[in-house]
Each structure stands twice: as C-alpha cells, then as structure tokens.
Amino acid sequence: MKSARLSLTLLAAACAAGGAFAQEIVLRWSDVVPASHPSVQMIERIAADVKAKSGGRIGIQAFPAGQLGSSRDTIEAVANGTQQIVTEGAANFGAWVPAISVVESPYIWRDGDHLVKAMAGPVGKAFNDELVAKRGMRILGTTYYGTRHLTTSSKNVQKPADLAGFKLRVPENDVFKAMAEAWGARPTPMNFGELYLALKQGTVDGQENPLPTIKSGKFDEVQKYLVLTGHIITPRLVVVNENFWKALKPADQKIIQDAIDAGITWQNAELARQEKELVDTFKAGGMTVVNVDVEQFRKPVVAAVVPKFESRWGKGTYEKLHAIK
C-alpha cells in the first residue's frame, strides 16, 4: 500500500515537472511607454491570446515604462538575444537598415492606412530582410502609433519662426533632429522616461508626440499649449530576435503571429478612437489648443530633410512612398 502511494506521489511529481517544462517558452517584451498606453495594453491582449491558444505553454511578459532600459538598450537586448521582443519606432533601427528612417519622416503619410499599406508591401519586406541579415532581428508587425503634434510649456506657437531657439525634446534619431532644426528649434534628444521631469523642471521648452502618448505620459499636466502640427505619422515596429523565432515550432510561430496581428488591429483602432476625443479632453483640462497653418510647418521641413537624407533613403524613395495610393 505504501509502495502504491509512493508511486502515485512520484507520478504526480513527474507530471508537475513535465507541466512546468512545457510552459518554459517565455517571451520578454518591452516598451518605453507607460502601462496605460494602448501599445502596452496590446501586449497584454496578445499575451492572453497566446496563453489561451497554446494551452499555457507560451508566456509573454510585458515590461512597460522603460523597465528594461531605453529604446537603444532594449533594441540591443533583442539583437543580442537577452530579450525576445520589443516595440519601437522604425527610425531607431536605422543603424542596421539606414533607409528605414524614411518611414518616420515628416509629412510623408496621408494617414495611418497609407502607412500600414506601404509597410505591408515590397518596401516593408525589403526592410525586414535587411534587418534579419544585418542584425538578426525580424519585423513581426507594424503598428500605428499616432499623429505627432507639438506641446509647449509657455509659448503660443503659431508659425515656425516662433520656434527659434526653442528647446524641443525629440527622440534620439537624426531625422527628428533635422526636422526640429528646419523649424529653427534646438533639438534636445532625450530618453522618453526622462521627459516628464524635464518638462516640469524646464530643462526643455516642449516636446512632440501623438495625443495618446501625451495623455498616457501625463505631459498635459506640465504643458500649456497643444499645437496641432500633425508633422509625423509614426509607425512602430514589433521586432523579435531572429534566432529565438527560428527555434520555435511553426505551429507556435503561427499562434504568436496571429495574436500579434489581432493585437495590432485592436491597438490601431483604439489609438484612432482616442485621437478623435483627446483634443477636447485636453481643452477641458485647461490646455490651449492652437490650430496652425500646417503648410507653413511642412514646407521648410520637406525642403530641408528630404535632400539631407536622400542618399541614405535612396533617390526618389520619399516621393515614391508619398505617392502610394
């Protein structure tokens, strides 16, 4: 009797160990934006979907708000395999795919659908192939991050001349810096996680981001003016370590890819919904909303930025993407 009980105990322990082993496919997925942002909520939805469809074998851990480091840190971690997935702006992969920064250039896209269509076509495939070959990272999807606008702490900006000498926080990439310079501003690259305090303390005079990011980052608490420049429609990429991805069974790749596709569809729709409401939300909260002549902001930027980066992007690439119907 004792022997039978011992056998059952050992069998139960073995099953438990087998179950634990079966759940050891774990993906660490980082994002620099706060947990309240739809980009992170997307990760959580994908994680739940993957867990359900894999019977709990595959787990996804979300690390929002820069918990695993800056944009550069986490991209390098994915490239090196110490982290599996990251969501990041396309231009931040320009060190390995120089031409990719064109998709985050000012005034190139008409709307989010235009952006997604271009990235789903030959151009997006070419970027992916180059990123896989040069740094061992694969693009699993393109998300719509929103349309970027300016905010300022104390200056009512009506035209580019009003930005002369203005300390504008921008992401750490050359295209954004060139855009700010074309307006006469002083670009101040800075990690996203440092931005709220920098605005509060006056280290920078303002910043630029999509409306949902302004809200989730609570920048409206420390900014007085919202200037509707609509200067960049930002794509962010879901990127995975290639060796990790290739080691997965095709069936597991499909579970993850299908969940990512569904998550991106939800996130893009949610961001579009929020963008329709947030201008009024910011007004009600005390921000002054400034409607500018966008053409005044577009002309100097396109005139300066496109020629500056044409050799990197390829002659005519900006115009070709801009013309996609």
Phi, psi and omega in degrees: 000315179297321180297320179295318179296320179297318179297318179296320179296316179295321178296317178298319180294320179295318179297319179297318179295320178296320178296319180295319181297322182293341182261015187272010170274104184234130178249125174267121188235119185249159174207147181274345184277161183295162181297337181282350183282144178304333178298322178280322176300327175300315179301316181296321177294318178297318180300316180295319180296314181295318179300315182294315186282342178261005183064030179084002182287330185246124179245142176239124179255123180269136177233087181277180171056034176066027182299330181261006177125184181286177177304313180296317181301313186285328174296316178297322180296321177292317179300322183274350177089003177279349175221151188264317185223149174217148168252122183210159177299142185302319184297338181288353176260011184292343179297332182251332179234081188307322184288346188293337181295345179298329184286350177245024181274157185293137170058031178269330184255144175284321182196180182296324179296321177301315179298308184298320179298317181295317183288338178277353183260199184302325181296312179298321179296319180296319177298316181298313181301320181290321180293321176297313184291320188270332184219008174066037176231145184238136176276119178263348179178158176244128179251150172274120183265343179122173178262128189272142177225163177273149164230150180227153181284321186212358186253128176276095184275122179248336183208162182305326180301334179289350181263006180302121179075002183288127180278100185254118176292132175227158173299166185276068172212156192293326184294317179295320179297317180295323177299312180299319179295324179296333176275351183092004180278169175256101181296135181233091179297140185198144175298145181302320183296342181265354194289316183304311181294323179296321177292317182296321183271354179080017176297325172236158182272342182182183182209177177219132181196166173293158183302315179297329178287321176301319181289311183293330177277356180062027180292336177297341178288335186236016178231141184264322186245138171248117185251114190276077181273334180051043193281331180220131169263111193268127167266139170242147186251140169267115189235134183241152173294127187295318180296320177299315183296316181294334180283345179284149172294147179307323179296323179286324174303317181295319178302313182291315182297317179298320180293322178295316179302315180293321179295319179295318178302316178296313184297317180299318179292321180293318178296317178298320178297314180296320181300327180292334186258336194286331177302314178294324177298315180294320176301313181297332180276357175110357177285148172267122181264126184250116175268114184254168170281101186301327182299327177297328179275330183288314188303306182294330181288311180297321181296327183267318190283316184299310177296326183297325186250008184300323180292330179282319185277333188104134184301127178083358183295315180303311182295322180296315179292320180300329185273352181301132180257000000 
